[in-house]
Amino acid sequence: IVISAESLQAAVLHATVDGHALTPHLNAFAAESLDFQDFYDQTHLGTTAEAEFIALASRLPLDAGVVATRYASNRFRALPQVLRSEGYATFSAAAEPPTFWNMRQMHRSLGFSSSAFLPDFEPGEWIGVGLNDESFFAQVPAMLEKQRAPFMTYLLTSSNHHPYKLPDRLKNADVTTAAGTMAGDYLQTVMYFDRAFGQFIAELRSSGLLERSVVVVYGDHQSWLDDPNLQLLHDILAGRRATPLELWRMRRRTPLLIRLPGAVAAGPRAVPGGLVDLAPTVLSLLGFPLDREPMLGHDLTAPARRLVALRDGSFTDGRGSDIEGRSGDSPLAAAARPPGVESGHDRRGDGDCSSWSVENVS
């Protein structure tokens, strides 16, 4: 079960604002999961559809345009197609119009044998770009019951979407910091997603499906807060101003949580990775060989030195970052560079993953 968490940035996990944990349900899930804490958004010009392609097909995005609009009629050897060829039923669900980002066509091209889109759900309140997450997650378990085992399910959430407008009655009244700003609105939609996610995990646990499944949650891309609001968000969460490099890392880091049955091998992982590594990591954990798959990513549970490349030319290896100030990046990337230096460098001297290892689980 793979869950695409709309616009979820890593910085909000384990954070407390006004004395309240922002994501208590995600925090509890992370404690039972392989928690990759140096994981990066590798999208370029696209957003959710681009993140979907990178994560499932393990390929980098286009330099211009988006695969979902330019190459949706192609067929891709992606995670759902690989599992389908191994006997899995493959099912995707997004309570959004099927024409949004060519999802109906694109999901077929990625290897999903069946899908549910907005017309397949009971109607309800629209939040973000689709049916609200609580209604979405409430209706998914009945769909899962109809899937032939073994199955892979891919779920796309919608409510934590720019510009982060949540009805007042659904806001957490105990968290008022930055109210009236987009950063404050973002905190509210994050908390709303967390509540809906918690209800879904509770249902999986109650039905027994949680312990029969590998459950993956990943933040699909950055929040796209403008620089003042991103700086404000950092101020709230860290209690101080961010350097340009810290702000770049905050913008680009998203969570990757992988819960195995029995919460085996749970704990934080410092190895750097990106969206392109999601599919190979899942396939490895399921016991499938990677040497025959045309994927650019790597298994994050295998010890190795890593390089996370972004389409704009930036990269990080867990010890340092080289940030390009080209198109699609924050002006802060350019601000991080001293005069006459082509790129900004951050040598933190920590996170050396050459000695990192994880218990072998299949």
C-alpha positions as CSV (number, residue, x, y, z in Angstrom):
1,I,0.0,0.0,0.0
2,V,1.7,3.2,-1.2
3,I,0.3,6.5,-0.1
4,S,1.2,9.7,-1.9
5,A,0.9,12.5,0.8
6,E,0.2,15.8,-1.0
7,S,2.8,18.5,-0.4
8,L,4.0,16.9,2.9
9,Q,7.4,18.3,3.9
10,A,9.6,16.4,6.4
11,A,10.0,19.3,8.7
12,V,6.5,19.1,10.1
13,L,6.9,15.5,11.4
14,H,7.8,15.3,15.1
15,A,7.2,19.1,15.4
16,T,5.2,20.8,18.1
17,V,3.4,24.2,17.8
18,D,1.5,25.9,20.6
19,G,2.2,22.9,22.7
20,H,0.5,20.5,20.3
21,A,2.2,17.8,18.0
22,L,1.4,18.7,14.4
23,T,1.4,15.1,13.2
24,P,0.8,12.7,16.1
25,H,-0.5,9.9,13.9
26,L,2.4,10.2,11.4
27,N,4.8,10.3,14.3
28,A,3.4,7.0,15.7
29,F,3.5,5.4,12.2
30,A,7.1,6.6,11.8
31,A,8.1,4.9,15.1
32,E,6.9,1.6,13.5
33,S,8.6,2.3,10.2
34,L,11.9,2.6,8.4
35,D,12.0,6.4,8.7
36,F,14.2,7.9,5.9
37,Q,15.0,11.3,7.3
38,D,17.3,12.6,4.5
39,F,14.9,12.1,1.6
40,Y,14.5,14.6,-1.2
41,D,11.8,15.9,-3.6
42,Q,13.2,15.4,-7.1
43,T,10.4,17.0,-9.1
44,H,11.3,19.7,-11.6
45,L,8.5,21.5,-13.5
46,G,5.6,19.2,-12.5
47,T,4.1,18.5,-9.1
48,T,2.1,15.4,-8.0
49,A,2.1,13.7,-11.5
50,E,5.8,14.2,-11.8
51,A,6.4,12.8,-8.3
52,E,4.2,9.9,-9.1
53,F,6.3,9.1,-12.2
54,I,9.6,9.5,-10.4
55,A,8.5,7.4,-7.5
56,L,6.9,4.5,-9.4
57,A,9.0,4.4,-12.5
58,S,12.3,5.3,-10.9
59,R,13.2,7.8,-13.7
60,L,14.0,11.4,-13.5
61,P,11.6,14.0,-14.9
62,L,11.9,15.8,-18.2
63,D,13.9,19.0,-18.6
64,A,10.9,20.6,-20.3
65,G,7.3,19.5,-19.9
66,V,5.8,16.7,-17.8
67,V,5.7,13.0,-18.7
68,A,2.0,12.7,-17.8
69,T,1.1,15.3,-20.5
70,R,3.7,14.5,-23.1
71,Y,4.2,10.7,-23.0
72,A,1.1,9.3,-21.2
73,S,0.5,6.8,-24.1
74,N,3.9,5.2,-23.5
75,R,4.2,2.0,-21.4
76,F,6.5,2.0,-18.5
77,R,8.3,-0.8,-16.6
78,A,7.2,0.8,-13.3
79,L,6.6,-0.6,-9.8
80,P,2.9,-1.6,-10.5
81,Q,3.9,-3.2,-13.9
82,V,6.7,-5.2,-12.2
83,L,4.4,-6.4,-9.5
84,R,1.6,-7.1,-12.0
85,S,4.0,-9.3,-14.0
86,E,4.7,-11.2,-10.7
87,G,1.0,-12.0,-10.1
88,Y,-0.1,-9.0,-8.1
89,A,-3.4,-7.2,-8.7
90,T,-2.6,-3.5,-9.1
91,F,-5.1,-0.8,-8.1
92,S,-4.9,3.0,-7.8
93,A,-7.3,5.4,-6.2
94,A,-7.5,9.1,-6.3
95,A,-10.7,11.0,-5.5
96,E,-10.0,13.5,-8.2
97,P,-11.2,13.9,-11.8
98,P,-9.6,11.2,-14.0
99,T,-8.6,13.8,-16.5
100,F,-6.5,15.7,-14.0
101,W,-2.9,15.2,-15.1
102,N,-4.1,12.5,-17.5
103,M,-4.4,10.1,-14.6
104,R,-6.7,7.6,-16.2
105,Q,-4.3,7.1,-19.1
106,M,-1.1,7.5,-17.1
107,H,-2.1,5.0,-14.5
108,R,-2.7,2.4,-17.2
109,S,0.7,3.2,-18.6
110,L,2.4,2.7,-15.3
111,G,0.8,-0.8,-15.0
112,F,-2.3,-0.4,-12.9
113,S,-4.9,-3.0,-13.8
114,S,-7.8,-1.0,-12.2
115,S,-8.3,2.4,-10.8
116,A,-10.9,4.5,-8.9
117,F,-11.3,8.2,-9.5
118,L,-13.7,10.9,-8.4
119,P,-16.9,9.4,-10.1
120,D,-16.3,6.1,-8.3
121,F,-16.5,7.7,-4.8
122,E,-19.5,8.7,-2.8
123,P,-19.8,12.5,-3.0
124,G,-18.6,14.7,-0.2
125,E,-16.9,18.0,0.6
126,W,-14.1,19.1,-1.8
127,I,-10.9,20.2,0.0
128,G,-7.7,21.0,-2.0
129,V,-8.0,19.4,-5.5
130,G,-10.4,16.6,-4.7
131,L,-12.6,14.8,-2.2
132,N,-11.6,15.6,1.3
133,D,-9.0,13.1,2.8
134,E,-11.3,11.9,5.5
135,S,-14.0,10.8,3.1
136,F,-11.3,9.4,0.7
137,F,-9.7,7.3,3.4
138,A,-13.0,6.2,4.8
139,Q,-14.1,4.7,1.4
140,V,-10.8,3.0,0.5
141,P,-11.0,0.0,2.8
142,A,-14.1,-1.3,1.1
143,M,-12.2,-1.1,-2.2
144,L,-9.3,-2.9,-0.8
145,E,-11.5,-5.8,0.3
146,K,-12.4,-6.4,-3.3
147,Q,-8.8,-6.7,-4.4
148,R,-7.4,-10.2,-5.1
149,A,-4.3,-11.0,-3.0
150,P,-1.5,-10.3,-3.4
151,F,-2.2,-6.8,-4.4
152,M,-0.5,-3.4,-4.7
153,T,-2.6,-0.3,-4.0
154,Y,-1.5,3.3,-4.7
155,L,-3.5,6.1,-3.0
156,L,-3.2,9.8,-3.8
157,T,-4.4,12.3,-1.2
158,S,-5.7,15.7,-2.1
159,S,-6.5,18.0,0.9
160,N,-3.0,19.3,1.8
161,H,-2.8,21.2,-1.4
162,H,-1.7,24.8,-2.2
163,P,-3.1,27.3,-1.3
164,Y,-4.0,25.3,1.8
165,K,-7.6,26.5,2.5
166,L,-9.4,24.5,5.1
167,P,-12.9,25.3,6.4
168,D,-12.7,26.9,9.8
169,R,-14.8,24.1,11.4
170,L,-12.0,21.6,10.5
171,K,-9.1,23.7,11.8
172,N,-7.3,22.9,15.1
173,A,-8.4,25.7,17.3
174,D,-5.6,25.1,19.7
175,V,-2.9,26.0,17.1
176,T,-3.1,29.7,16.2
177,T,0.5,30.6,15.4
178,A,0.8,32.3,12.1
179,A,-3.0,32.4,11.6
180,G,-3.9,34.4,8.5
181,T,-0.7,33.5,6.7
182,M,-0.1,30.7,4.1
183,A,2.4,29.1,6.5
184,G,-0.3,29.0,9.2
185,D,-2.8,27.6,6.7
186,Y,-0.3,25.0,5.7
187,L,0.0,23.8,9.3
188,Q,-3.7,23.4,9.5
189,T,-4.0,21.3,6.3
190,V,-1.1,19.2,7.5
191,M,-2.9,18.5,10.8
192,Y,-6.1,17.7,8.9
193,F,-4.2,15.1,6.7
194,D,-2.7,13.6,9.8
195,R,-6.1,13.1,11.4
196,A,-7.4,11.4,8.2
197,F,-4.3,9.3,7.8
198,G,-4.6,8.2,11.5
199,Q,-8.2,7.0,10.9
200,F,-7.1,5.0,7.9
201,I,-4.2,3.3,9.7
202,A,-6.5,2.5,12.6
203,E,-8.9,0.8,10.1
204,L,-6.0,-1.2,8.6
205,R,-4.9,-2.3,12.0
206,S,-8.4,-3.3,13.1
207,S,-9.0,-5.3,9.9
208,G,-5.6,-7.1,10.2
209,L,-4.5,-5.8,6.8
210,L,-1.8,-3.6,8.4
211,E,0.2,-6.7,9.6
212,R,-0.2,-8.4,6.2
213,S,1.1,-5.5,4.2
214,V,4.1,-3.2,3.5
215,V,2.7,0.3,3.9
216,V,4.6,3.2,2.3
217,V,4.0,6.9,2.9
218,Y,5.9,9.6,1.0
219,G,5.6,13.3,0.6
220,D,5.2,13.8,-3.1
221,H,6.8,17.2,-3.4
222,Q,7.6,20.5,-1.6
223,S,4.9,22.7,-0.3
224,W,5.6,25.5,-2.8
225,L,5.4,28.1,-0.1
226,D,7.0,31.3,-1.2
227,D,10.3,32.2,0.4
228,P,8.8,34.5,3.2
229,N,6.3,31.9,4.2
230,L,8.8,29.1,4.1
231,Q,11.1,31.2,6.3
232,L,8.2,31.8,8.6
233,L,7.5,28.1,8.7
234,H,11.2,27.4,9.6
235,D,11.0,30.1,12.3
236,I,8.0,28.4,13.8
237,L,9.3,24.9,13.7
238,A,13.0,25.6,14.6
239,G,12.6,28.7,16.7
240,R,15.2,30.6,14.7
241,R,16.0,32.0,11.3
242,A,17.3,29.7,8.6
243,T,20.4,30.1,6.5
244,P,19.8,29.9,2.8
245,L,21.2,26.4,2.7
246,E,19.0,25.3,5.6
247,L,16.0,26.7,3.8
248,W,16.9,24.8,0.6
249,R,17.1,21.6,2.6
250,M,13.8,22.3,4.3
251,R,12.2,23.0,1.0
252,R,13.5,19.9,-0.7
253,R,13.2,17.3,2.1
254,T,10.0,15.2,2.2
255,P,9.3,12.1,4.4
256,L,9.6,8.5,3.3
257,L,8.2,6.0,5.8
258,I,8.0,2.2,5.1
259,R,6.3,0.1,7.6
260,L,6.9,-3.7,7.4
261,P,4.7,-6.3,9.1
262,G,5.4,-6.5,12.8
263,A,7.2,-3.1,12.6
264,V,10.4,-5.0,11.7
265,A,13.6,-3.0,11.4
266,A,11.8,0.2,12.5
267,G,13.8,3.3,13.2
268,P,15.4,6.4,11.7
269,R,17.6,6.0,8.7
270,A,20.2,8.7,7.8
271,V,21.0,7.5,4.3
272,P,20.2,10.1,1.7
273,G,17.7,9.2,-1.0
274,G,15.1,10.7,-3.3
275,L,11.8,9.8,-5.0
276,V,13.7,7.9,-7.7
277,D,14.8,5.4,-5.0
278,L,11.3,4.5,-3.8
279,A,10.4,1.7,-6.3
280,P,13.8,-0.1,-6.1
281,T,13.6,0.0,-2.3
282,V,10.1,-1.5,-2.2
283,L,10.9,-4.2,-4.7
284,S,14.0,-5.2,-2.7
285,L,12.0,-5.4,0.6
286,L,9.4,-7.6,-1.2
287,G,12.3,-9.9,-2.3
288,F,12.4,-9.1,-6.0
289,P,15.8,-8.8,-7.8
290,L,16.7,-5.4,-9.2
291,D,19.4,-6.2,-11.7
292,R,16.9,-6.7,-14.5
293,E,14.8,-3.6,-14.0
294,P,15.5,-0.4,-16.0
295,M,15.4,1.9,-12.9
296,L,17.7,4.7,-12.1
297,G,17.2,4.5,-8.3
298,H,18.8,2.3,-5.7
299,D,17.7,0.2,-2.8
300,L,18.0,2.5,0.3
301,T,18.3,-0.5,2.6
302,A,21.6,-1.6,1.0
303,P,24.7,0.0,2.4
304,A,26.4,2.3,-0.2
305,R,27.5,5.8,-0.8
306,R,24.6,7.8,-2.3
307,L,24.2,10.8,-4.6
308,V,20.8,12.4,-4.9
309,A,20.6,14.3,-8.2
310,L,18.0,17.0,-9.0
311,R,16.9,17.9,-12.5
312,D,18.2,21.5,-12.1
313,G,21.7,20.2,-11.6
314,S,21.8,20.4,-7.8
315,F,22.8,17.3,-5.8
316,T,23.5,16.1,-2.3
317,D,25.4,13.1,-0.9
318,G,24.4,13.3,2.7
319,R,27.6,15.1,3.7
320,G,27.3,18.1,1.4
321,S,25.1,19.8,-1.1
322,D,25.8,21.6,-4.4
323,I,22.9,24.0,-5.1
324,E,22.3,25.4,-8.6
325,G,20.4,28.6,-9.0
326,R,18.9,27.8,-12.3
327,S,15.2,27.7,-13.4
328,G,12.7,26.2,-11.1
329,D,14.7,26.8,-7.9
330,S,14.3,29.3,-5.1
331,P,16.1,32.6,-5.4
332,L,17.7,31.6,-2.1
333,A,19.8,29.1,-3.9
334,A,21.4,31.8,-5.8
335,A,21.7,33.9,-2.7
336,A,23.6,31.0,-1.1
337,R,26.5,31.4,-3.5
338,P,29.3,33.7,-2.7
339,P,30.1,36.2,-5.5
340,G,32.0,34.6,-8.4
341,V,31.2,31.0,-7.2
342,E,29.1,28.9,-9.5
343,S,27.3,26.9,-6.7
344,G,26.8,27.0,-3.0
345,H,28.4,24.2,-0.9
346,D,27.3,22.9,2.4
347,R,29.8,20.6,4.1
348,R,28.2,19.5,7.3
349,G,30.6,16.8,8.1
350,D,27.9,14.4,9.2
351,G,25.7,11.7,7.7
352,D,28.5,9.6,6.2
353,C,26.5,6.7,4.9
354,S,29.5,4.5,4.1
355,S,29.2,2.9,7.5
356,W,25.4,2.8,7.4
357,S,23.6,-0.6,7.4
358,V,20.2,-2.1,8.0
359,E,19.0,-5.5,8.9
360,N,18.3,-7.5,5.8
361,V,14.5,-7.9,5.6
362,S,12.5,-9.6,2.9
